[in-house]
Amino acid sequence: MPAADPPAAARTPVPDPRDPGVQRARSRNDAMMGRALLVAVAAGLVIDLVVIVLAATLGGDGALMGALVGSGLALVVTLPTLGSAVLSRRLPPMAWATVLMGSWMVKMFVLIIALLLLRDAEWLSRPWLGLALLAGALVAAVVEAVGMVRTRPRLEVAEVRDEP
């Protein structure tokens, strides 16, 4: 026996993208997301620059190369998720979550392969690589989360019209 359609009152209305209220909310949300992402990437890069300078001045053999490679890997960890979040923001929630999880799996695969290939590298310092990778990725994630929580995205709600 096929399931009956839920009554009109139980269905979630889909916002009309042409609705001025929806357009204002989407415009504000897009600007907020863009600011949060730029600040997150900038903060991650600044922290990685600090780690690179520390590695160059305080580190021994391979410290600078370890910090440079770790900073690059921090971008590999940060940018795919941020990019996929921006590019897929108009998708339905399940599709959006699928894209984000897919990008997360791909970047983790790339990160693991890169770390395995660098496992026996004598030309870089693994502690400095790990420090730069951890610092860059962690700071970017924390700054993005704080930015998103502080600005509170607006709901995209269109007025509900009764169907005849």
C-alpha positions as CSV (number, residue, x, y, z in Angstrom):
1,M,0.0,0.0,0.0
2,P,1.6,3.3,-1.1
3,A,2.1,6.0,1.5
4,A,-0.3,8.9,1.3
5,D,1.1,12.4,0.8
6,P,1.2,14.4,4.0
7,P,-1.4,17.1,4.4
8,A,-0.4,20.6,3.1
9,A,0.0,21.9,6.7
10,A,2.6,19.2,7.5
11,R,4.7,19.8,4.4
12,T,7.7,22.2,4.7
13,P,7.3,25.0,2.3
14,V,10.2,25.6,-0.1
15,P,11.3,29.2,-0.2
16,D,10.8,30.9,-3.5
17,P,14.3,32.2,-4.6
18,R,12.5,35.2,-6.2
19,D,11.0,36.3,-2.9
20,P,12.6,39.6,-1.8
21,G,12.9,38.4,1.8
22,V,14.7,35.2,0.7
23,Q,17.0,37.2,-1.6
24,R,17.9,39.6,1.3
25,A,18.6,36.7,3.7
26,R,20.7,34.8,1.1
27,S,22.7,37.9,0.2
28,R,23.4,38.5,3.9
29,N,24.2,34.9,4.5
30,D,26.5,34.7,1.5
31,A,28.4,37.9,2.7
32,M,28.7,36.5,6.2
33,M,30.0,33.1,4.9
34,G,32.5,34.8,2.7
35,R,33.8,37.0,5.5
36,A,34.1,34.0,7.9
37,L,36.0,31.9,5.3
38,L,38.4,34.7,4.4
39,V,39.1,35.5,8.0
40,A,39.6,31.7,8.7
41,V,42.1,31.3,5.8
42,A,43.9,34.5,6.7
43,A,44.2,33.4,10.4
44,G,45.5,30.0,9.4
45,L,48.1,31.6,7.0
46,V,49.2,34.1,9.7
47,I,49.7,31.3,12.2
48,D,51.6,29.2,9.7
49,L,53.8,32.2,8.8
50,V,54.7,32.5,12.5
51,V,55.5,28.7,12.6
52,I,57.7,29.1,9.5
53,V,59.6,32.1,11.0
54,L,60.1,30.1,14.3
55,A,61.3,27.1,12.4
56,A,63.7,29.2,10.3
57,T,65.1,30.9,13.4
58,L,64.9,28.2,16.1
59,G,64.8,24.9,14.2
60,G,67.6,22.7,13.2
61,D,68.1,20.7,10.0
62,G,64.9,20.4,8.0
63,A,62.8,22.6,10.3
64,L,62.1,25.2,7.6
65,M,61.1,22.6,5.0
66,G,59.0,20.8,7.6
67,A,57.1,24.0,8.4
68,L,56.7,24.8,4.7
69,V,55.3,21.4,3.9
70,G,53.1,21.4,7.0
71,S,51.7,24.8,6.0
72,G,50.9,23.5,2.6
73,L,49.2,20.5,4.1
74,A,47.2,22.8,6.4
75,L,45.8,24.4,3.2
76,V,45.0,20.9,1.9
77,V,43.0,20.3,5.0
78,T,41.3,23.7,5.1
79,L,40.5,24.8,1.6
80,P,38.5,21.9,0.2
81,T,35.9,22.0,2.9
82,L,35.6,25.7,2.8
83,G,35.4,25.7,-1.0
84,S,32.8,22.9,-1.1
85,A,30.7,24.7,1.5
86,V,30.6,27.8,-0.6
87,L,30.0,26.0,-3.9
88,S,27.2,23.7,-2.6
89,R,25.3,26.2,-0.3
90,R,22.3,26.3,-2.6
91,L,21.8,22.5,-2.6
92,P,19.2,20.8,-0.4
93,P,20.5,19.9,3.1
94,M,21.2,16.2,2.4
95,A,23.1,17.0,-0.8
96,W,25.0,19.7,0.9
97,A,26.0,17.4,3.7
98,T,27.0,14.7,1.1
99,V,29.3,17.1,-0.7
100,L,30.9,18.2,2.5
101,M,31.5,14.7,3.7
102,G,32.8,13.7,0.3
103,S,35.3,16.6,0.3
104,W,36.3,15.6,3.8
105,M,37.0,12.0,2.8
106,V,39.0,13.1,-0.3
107,K,41.1,15.5,1.7
108,M,41.8,13.0,4.4
109,F,42.8,10.4,1.8
110,V,45.2,13.0,0.2
111,L,46.6,14.0,3.6
112,I,47.2,10.3,4.6
113,I,48.9,9.5,1.3
114,A,51.1,12.7,1.6
115,L,52.1,11.9,5.1
116,L,52.9,8.3,4.2
117,L,55.1,9.5,1.3
118,L,56.9,11.9,3.6
119,R,57.3,9.4,6.3
120,D,61.0,8.6,5.5
121,A,62.0,12.0,4.2
122,E,65.3,13.0,5.6
123,W,65.1,16.6,4.3
124,L,62.4,17.8,6.6
125,S,61.6,17.8,10.3
126,R,58.5,15.9,11.1
127,P,57.8,17.7,14.4
128,W,57.8,21.1,12.6
129,L,55.6,19.6,9.8
130,G,53.1,18.4,12.4
131,L,53.2,21.7,14.3
132,A,52.5,23.8,11.1
133,L,49.8,21.4,9.9
134,L,48.1,21.3,13.3
135,A,48.4,25.1,14.0
136,G,47.2,26.1,10.5
137,A,44.2,23.7,10.3
138,L,43.1,24.2,13.9
139,V,43.2,28.0,13.9
140,A,41.3,28.2,10.6
141,A,38.6,25.9,11.9
142,V,38.2,27.7,15.2
143,V,38.1,31.2,13.6
144,E,35.5,29.9,11.1
145,A,33.4,28.4,13.8
146,V,33.6,31.6,16.0
147,G,32.7,33.8,13.0
148,M,29.7,31.6,12.1
149,V,28.4,31.5,15.6
150,R,28.8,35.3,16.2
151,T,27.0,36.3,13.0
152,R,24.0,33.9,13.1
153,P,22.8,33.2,9.6
154,R,19.2,34.3,8.9
155,L,16.6,31.8,7.8
156,E,15.5,31.9,4.2
157,V,11.7,32.0,4.7
158,A,9.2,32.9,2.1
159,E,5.6,33.8,2.9
160,V,3.4,30.7,2.8
161,R,0.7,30.8,0.1
162,D,-2.3,28.6,0.3
163,E,-2.6,26.2,-2.7
164,P,-6.1,26.1,-4.3
